[in-house]
Amino acid sequence: MNKEDQEIVKKLIKELMGKMTFSDFSLEIEDRSGLDEESAIFNIRVSSSDSSLLIGQQGATLKALQYILRVMARRRSQEKLRFLVDVNDYRKQKVESLAELAENVAKEVIEEKRPIVLRPMSAYERRIIHMKLAGNGKVETGSIGEGEDRRVVVKPLRETLA
């Protein structure tokens, strides 16, 4: 991502936050683009004392904020800008807690030799669980259910049952 794109995104965030009547916030942009321009992505960290209003219940407001920013960015940039918005490290902490949950559930599945079905999760959350346990040679993961009721199932591998 070039400096021009960074400035576009900064301006959009400031504009949106102003329209939402937020004045006490700071921005930090971390460029995480790799060698492949198609997969260029960057993280936008917003710090604010009003974080609970920006995050919302279970991150719903944060997801909506990111969606609105992406739509606005598409209209102002020639390129498709890929970015993640995080408020007071909410997403980072969410990923860490899901990774910890995955490890704990895997241990329990191995010890008790029975599958465990997790609570309903978003596709993003399920993906984190699947990715965290993909390298674990003693359990396998799958998903069941549909829509908002879709859940991850963690099962012991057959050879661990014997």
PAZAPA-4460 file (N, C-alpha, C; in steps of 0.05 Angstrom, whole numbers, plus 32768, in hexadecimal, padded with zeros to 4 digits):
% residues 162
    n_x    n_y    n_z   ca_x   ca_y   ca_z    c_x    c_y    c_z   seq   type   mol
   8011   7FE8   8000   8000   8000   8000   8012   8019   8000     1      M     A
   800B   802B   7FEF   801C   8043   7FED   8012   8059   8000     2      N     A
   8022   806E   8002   801C   8084   8014   8001   8091   800D     3      K     A
   7FFB   8093   7FF3   7FE2   809F   7FEA   7FCA   8090   7FF5     4      E     A
   7FCC   8075   7FF3   7FB6   8065   7FFE   7FB3   8068   801C     5      D     A
   7FCA   8069   802A   7FC9   806E   8047   7FBB   8088   804D     6      Q     A
   7FC1   809D   803E   7FB5   80B7   8043   7F97   80B6   803D     7      E     A
   7F8F   80A8   8028   7F73   80A5   8022   7F64   8098   803A     8      I     A
   7F70   8082   8044   7F63   8074   805A   7F62   8085   8073     9      V     A
   7F78   8092   807A   7F79   80A4   8091   7F63   80B9   808F    10      K     A
   7F61   80C5   8078   7F4D   80DB   8074   7F31   80CF   8077    11      K     A
   7F2C   80B8   806C   7F12   80AB   806E   7F0A   80A5   808B    12      L     A
   7F1E   809B   809A   7F18   8094   80B6   7F12   80AD   80C6    13      I     A
   7F23   80C2   80C2   7F1E   80DB   80D0   7F03   80E7   80C9    14      K     A
   7EFB   80E5   80B0   7EE1   80EF   80A7   7ECB   80DF   80B4    15      E     A
   7ECD   80C5   80B3   7EB8   80B4   80BE   7EB6   80B7   80DD    16      L     A
   7ECC   80B8   80EA   7ECC   80BC   8107   7EC0   80D7   810E    17      M     A
   7EC6   80EB   80FF   7EBA   8106   8103   7E9C   8105   8100    18      G     A
   7E93   80F7   80EC   7E76   80F5   80E7   7E68   80E5   80FE    19      K     A
   7E78   80D3   810A   7E6D   80C4   8121   7E71   80D3   813B    20      M     A
   7E7A   80EB   813A   7E7F   80FD   8151   7E95   80F3   8164    21      T     A
   7EA9   80E5   8159   7EC0   80DD   8169   7ED6   80F1   8163    22      F     A
   7EE1   80FC   8178   7EF7   810F   8173   7F11   8107   8181    23      S     A
   7F0E   80F6   8196   7F26   80EE   81A6   7F2F   80D2   819D    24      D     A
   7F3F   80D1   8187   7F49   80B8   817D   7F64   80BC   816F    25      F     A
   7F73   80A7   816D   7F8C   80A8   815E   7F8D   8091   814A    26      S     A
   7F9C   8094   8135   7F9E   8080   8120   7FBB   8077   811C    27      L     A
   7FBE   805E   8116   7FD8   8053   810F   7FD3   803E   80F9    28      E     A
   7FE3   8041   80E3   7FE0   802E   80CD   7FF9   801E   80CB    29      I     A
   7FF5   8003   80CA   800C   7FF1   80C8   8009   7FE3   80AC    30      E     A
   801D   7FE8   809C   801E   7FDC   8081   8027   7FBF   8083    31      D     A
   8016   7FAC   807B   801D   7F90   807C   801D   7F83   8060    32      R     A
   8021   7F94   804D   8022   7F8A   8031   803A   7F79   802D    33      S     A
   8036   7F63   801E   804C   7F51   8018   8057   7F57   7FFD    34      G     A
   8064   7F44   7FF1   8070   7F47   7FD7   805B   7F48   7FC1    35      L     A
   8045   7F3B   7FC6   802F   7F39   7FB3   801C   7F51   7FB7    36      D     A
   801B   7F62   7FA3   800A   7F7A   7FA5   7FEC   7F73   7FA8    37      E     A
   7FE4   7F5C   7F9D   7FC8   7F54   7F9F   7FBF   7F4E   7FBC    38      E     A
   7FD2   7F46   7FCC   7FCB   7F3F   7FE8   7FD3   7F55   7FFC    39      S     A
   7FD8   7F6D   7FF1   7FE0   7F83   8003   7FCA   7F88   8017    40      A     A
   7FD2   7F8B   8030   7FBE   7F90   8045   7FCC   7FA1   805A    41      I     A
   7FBC   7FB1   8068   7FC7   7FC0   807E   7FB3   7FC2   8095    42      F     A
   7FBE   7FC6   80AC   7FAE   7FC7   80C5   7FAC   7FE4   80CD    43      N     A
   7F94   7FEC   80D4   7F8F   8007   80DE   7F87   8004   80FB    44      I     A
   7F97   8010   810D   7F91   800F   8129   7F86   802A   8132    45      R     A
   7F6E   8029   813D   7F61   8041   8147   7F62   803E   8166    46      V     A
   7F6C   8053   8173   7F6C   8053   8190   7F58   8069   8199    47      S     A
   7F47   8062   81AB   7F33   8075   81B4   7F29   806E   81D0    48      S     A
   7F22   8082   81DF   7F18   807E   81FA   7EFB   8074   81F9    49      S     A
   7EEE   8078   81E2   7ED2   806F   81DD   7ED2   8054   81CE    50      D     A
   7EE4   8043   81D4   7EE7   802A   81C4   7ECF   8019   81C5    51      S     A
   7EC1   8018   81DB   7EA9   8006   81DD   7E94   800E   81C8    52      S     A
   7E91   8028   81C3   7E7E   8031   81AF   7E87   802A   8193    53      L     A
   7EA1   802A   818E   7EAC   8024   8173   7EAC   8006   816E    54      L     A
   7EAF   7FF6   8183   7EB1   7FD9   8180   7E95   7FCD   817F    55      I     A
   7E84   7FD5   8191   7E68   7FCA   8192   7E68   7FAE   819E    56      G     A
   7E50   7FA3   81A0   7E4C   7F89   81AB   7E58   7F74   8199    57      Q     A
   7E6B   7F64   81A3   7E79   7F4F   8195   7E86   7F59   817B    58      Q     A
   7E8E   7F73   817B   7E9C   7F7E   8164   7E8A   7F86   814C    59      G     A
   7E70   7F86   8151   7E5D   7F8C   813B   7E62   7FA8   812F    60      A     A
   7E65   7FBC   8140   7E69   7FD7   8136   7E84   7FDA   8128    61      T     A
   7E98   7FCC   8132   7EB2   7FCC   8125   7EB1   7FC0   8109    62      L     A
   7EA2   7FAA   8106   7E9E   7F9E   80EB   7E90   7FB1   80D8    63      K     A
   7E7C   7FBE   80E2   7E6D   7FD1   80D2   7E7F   7FE9   80CA    64      A     A
   7E8F   7FF2   80DD   7EA1   8009   80D8   7EB5   8001   80C2    65      L     A
   7EC0   7FE9   80C3   7ED3   7FE0   80AF   7EC5   7FDE   8094    66      Q     A
   7EAD   7FD4   8093   7E9E   7FD1   807A   7E9A   7FEC   806D    67      Y     A
   7E91   7FFF   807D   7E8C   801A   8073   7EA6   8027   8068    68      I     A
   7EBB   8023   8077   7ED5   802E   806E   7EDE   8021   8054    69      L     A
   7EDA   8007   8050   7EE1   7FFA   8037   7ED1   8004   8020    70      R     A
   7EB7   8008   8024   7EA6   8013   800F   7EB0   802F   8008    71      V     A
   7EB5   8040   801B   7EBF   805B   8016   7EDA   805A   8008    72      M     A
   7EEB   8048   8010   7F06   8047   8004   7F04   803E   7FE7    73      A     A
   7EF2   802C   7FE0   7EEF   8023   7FC4   7EE7   803A   7FB2    74      R     A
   7ED8   804D   7FBD   7ECF   8064   7FAD   7EE5   8079   7FA9    75      R     A
   7EFA   8078   7FBA   7F0E   808D   7FB9   7F29   8084   7FAE    76      R     A
   7F2D   806A   7FAC   7F47   8060   7FA3   7F43   804F   7F89    77      S     A
   7F58   8050   7F78   7F57   8041   7F60   7F5C   8023   7F66    78      Q     A
   7F6A   801D   7F7C   7F71   8002   7F83   7F5D   7FF7   7F98    79      E     A
   7F5B   7FDD   7F9A   7F4B   7FD1   7FAF   7F5C   7FCF   7FC8    80      K     A
   7F56   7FE0   7FDB   7F65   7FE1   7FF4   7F5B   7FCC   8007    81      L     A
   7F6E   7FBC   8011   7F67   7FA7   8024   7F72   7FAF   803F    82      R     A
   7F60   7FB1   8053   7F6A   7FBA   806D   7F57   7FAF   8083    83      F     A
   7F62   7FAE   809B   7F53   7FA6   80B3   7F53   7FBE   80C6    84      L     A
   7F3D   7FC3   80D2   7F3B   7FD9   80E6   7F39   7FCC   8101    85      V     A
   7F49   7FD6   8114   7F48   7FCB   812F   7F46   7FE3   8142    86      D     A
   7F36   7FE0   8156   7F32   7FF6   816A   7F3D   7FEC   8185    87      V     A
   7F51   7FFA   818F   7F5D   7FF3   81A9   7F65   7FD6   81AB    88      N     A
   7F6F   7FCB   8195   7F79   7FAF   8193   7F63   7F9A   8198    89      D     A
   7F4A   7FA1   8194   7F34   7F8E   8198   7F38   7F75   8187    90      Y     A
   7F3C   7F79   816D   7F3F   7F61   815B   7F57   7F50   8163    91      R     A
   7F6D   7F5D   816A   7F85   7F4F   8172   7F7F   7F3E   818B    92      K     A
   7F72   7F4A   819F   7F6B   7F3B   81B7   7F57   7F25   81B1    93      Q     A
   7F45   7F29   819E   7F31   7F15   8197   7F3F   7EFD   818A    94      K     A
   7F53   7F02   8179   7F62   7EEC   816C   7F71   7EDC   8181    95      V     A
   7F7E   7EEB   8194   7F8C   7EDD   81A9   7F7A   7ECC   81BB    96      E     A
   7F62   7ED6   81C1   7F50   7EC6   81D2   7F45   7EAE   81C3    97      S     A
   7F40   7EB1   81A9   7F37   7E9A   8199   7F4D   7E85   8196    98      L     A
   7F65   7E8E   8193   7F7C   7E7B   8191   7F7F   7E6C   81AC    99      A     A
   7F7C   7E7A   81C2   7F7D   7E6D   81DC   7F66   7E59   81E0   100      E     A
   7F4E   7E61   81D7   7F37   7E4F   81D8   7F3C   7E36   81C8   101      L     A
   7F47   7E39   81B0   7F4C   7E22   819F   7F60   7E0F   81AC   102      A     A
   7F75   7E19   81B8   7F88   7E08   81C6   7F7B   7DF9   81DE   103      E     A
   7F6B   7E08   81ED   7F5E   7DFB   8204   7F4B   7DE6   81FC   104      N     A
   7F3B   7DEB   81E7   7F28   7DD7   81DE   7F36   7DBF   81D2   105      V     A
   7F4C   7DC4   81C4   7F5C   7DAD   81B9   7F66   7D9B   81D0   106      A     A
   7F70   7DA7   81E5   7F7A   7D97   81FC   7F63   7D87   8208   107      K     A
   7F4C   7D94   820B   7F35   7D86   8216   7F2B   7D6F   8204   108      E     A
   7F2B   7D73   81EA   7F23   7D5F   81D7   7F36   7D47   81D8   109      V     A
   7F50   7D4D   81DA   7F64   7D37   81DC   7F61   7D27   81F6   110      I     A
   7F5E   7D36   820C   7F5B   7D28   8226   7F42   7D18   8228   111      E     A
   7F2C   7D23   821F   7F12   7D15   8223   7F0A   7D04   820B   112      E     A
   7F1A   7D06   81F5   7F15   7CF5   81DD   7EF9   7CF7   81D3   113      K     A
   7EEE   7D0F   81D3   7ED4   7D14   81C8   7ED3   7D2F   81BA   114      R     A
   7EC1   7D32   81A7   7EC0   7D4C   8199   7EB3   7D62   81AA   115      P     A
   7EBA   7D7A   81A5   7EAE   7D91   81B2   7EA4   7DA5   819D   116      I     A
   7E8C   7DAE   81A1   7E80   7DC2   818F   7E81   7DDD   819C   117      V     A
   7E8D   7DF0   818E   7E90   7E0B   8199   7E76   7E1C   8194   118      L     A
   7E75   7E33   81A1   7E5F   7E45   819D   7E5E   7E4F   8180   119      R     A
   7E47   7E59   8177   7E46   7E64   815C   7E5A   7E7B   8159   120      P     A
   7E67   7E7C   8142   7E7C   7E90   813D   7E79   7E9B   8120   121      M     A
   7E84   7EB2   811C   7E85   7EBE   8101   7E9A   7EAE   80F1   122      S     A
   7E99   7EB1   80D7   7EAC   7EA3   80C5   7EC8   7EAA   80CC   123      A     A
   7ECD   7EC3   80D3   7EE8   7ECC   80DB   7EF2   7EBE   80F4   124      Y     A
   7EE0   7EBC   8108   7EE8   7EAE   8121   7EEC   7E90   811C   125      E     A
   7EDB   7E84   810C   7EDE   7E67   8106   7EF8   7E62   80F8   126      R     A
   7EFF   7E74   80E6   7F18   7E71   80D7   7F30   7E72   80E9   127      R     A
   7F30   7E83   80FD   7F46   7E85   8111   7F48   7E6A   8120   128      I     A
   7F32   7E5F   8128   7F33   7E45   8136   7F3E   7E2F   8124   129      I     A
   7F34   7E2E   810B   7F3D   7E19   80F8   7F5B   7E1C   80F3   130      H     A
   7F64   7E35   80EF   7F81   7E39   80E9   7F92   7E33   8101   131      M     A
   7F89   7E39   8119   7F99   7E34   8131   7F9D   7E16   8135   132      K     A
   7F88   7E07   812F   7F89   7DEA   8134   7F92   7DD9   811C   133      L     A
   7F97   7DE7   8106   7F9F   7DD8   80ED   7FB9   7DC9   80F1   134      A     A
   7FCB   7DD4   8101   7FE5   7DC6   8105   7FE5   7DB2   811C   135      G     A
   7FCF   7DAF   812A   7FCD   7D9C   813F   7FC7   7D81   8134   136      N     A
   7FD9   7D6E   8137   7FD6   7D54   812C   7FC4   7D41   813B   137      G     A
   7FB8   7D4B   8151   7FA7   7D39   8161   7F89   7D40   815F   138      K     A
   7F83   7D57   8153   7F66   7D5E   8150   7F61   7D67   8133   139      V     A
   7F47   7D67   812C   7F3F   7D72   8112   7F27   7D84   8117   140      E     A
   7F23   7D97   8106   7F0C   7DAA   8109   7EFA   7DA8   80F1   141      T     A
   7EE1   7DB0   80F6   7ECD   7DB2   80E1   7EB8   7DC6   80EA   142      G     A
   7EA5   7DCC   80D9   7E90   7DDE   80E0   7E75   7DD1   80DC   143      S     A
   7E62   7DD8   80EC   7E47   7DCF   80EA   7E34   7DE6   80EC   144      I     A
   7E1C   7DE3   80E3   7E08   7DF8   80E5   7E08   7E0A   80CD   145      G     A
   7DF6   7E1D   80CD   7DF4   7E30   80B7   7DF0   7E4C   80C1   146      E     A
   7DF8   7E5F   80B1   7DF4   7E7B   80B8   7E01   7E83   80D2   147      G     A
   7DF2   7E92   80E2   7DFC   7E9C   80FB   7DFF   7E86   8110   148      E     A
   7DF5   7E6E   810B   7DF7   7E58   811E   7E0E   7E45   8117   149      D     A
   7E1F   7E4D   8105   7E35   7E3C   80FC   7E4A   7E3A   8112   150      R     A
   7E53   7E22   8118   7E65   7E1D   812F   7E7D   7E0C   8126   151      R     A
   7E93   7E0E   8135   7EAA   7DFD   8130   7EA8   7DE4   8142   152      V     A
   7EAE   7DCD   8136   7EAF   7DB4   8145   7ECD   7DAB   8145   153      V     A
   7ED7   7DA5   815D   7EF2   7D9C   8160   7EF0   7D7E   8169   154      V     A
   7EFD   7D6D   8158   7EFB   7D4F   815D   7F16   7D43   8160   155      K     A
   7F19   7D2E   8170   7F32   7D21   8171   7F36   7D11   8157   156      P     A
   7F4F   7D0F   814E   7F55   7CFF   8137   7F52   7CE2   813E   157      L     A
   7F4B   7CD1   812B   7F46   7CB5   8130   7F5D   7CA6   813D   158      R     A
   7F76   7CAC   8134   7F8C   7C9E   8140   7F91   7CA5   815D   159      E     A
   7F87   7CBD   8166   7F8A   7CC4   8182   7F75   7CB6   8194   160      T     A
   7F60   7CAC   8187   7F4C   7C9D   8196   7F55   7C82   819E   161      L     A
   7F66   7C76   818F   7F6F   7C5A   8194   7F81   7C58   81AC   162      A     A
***
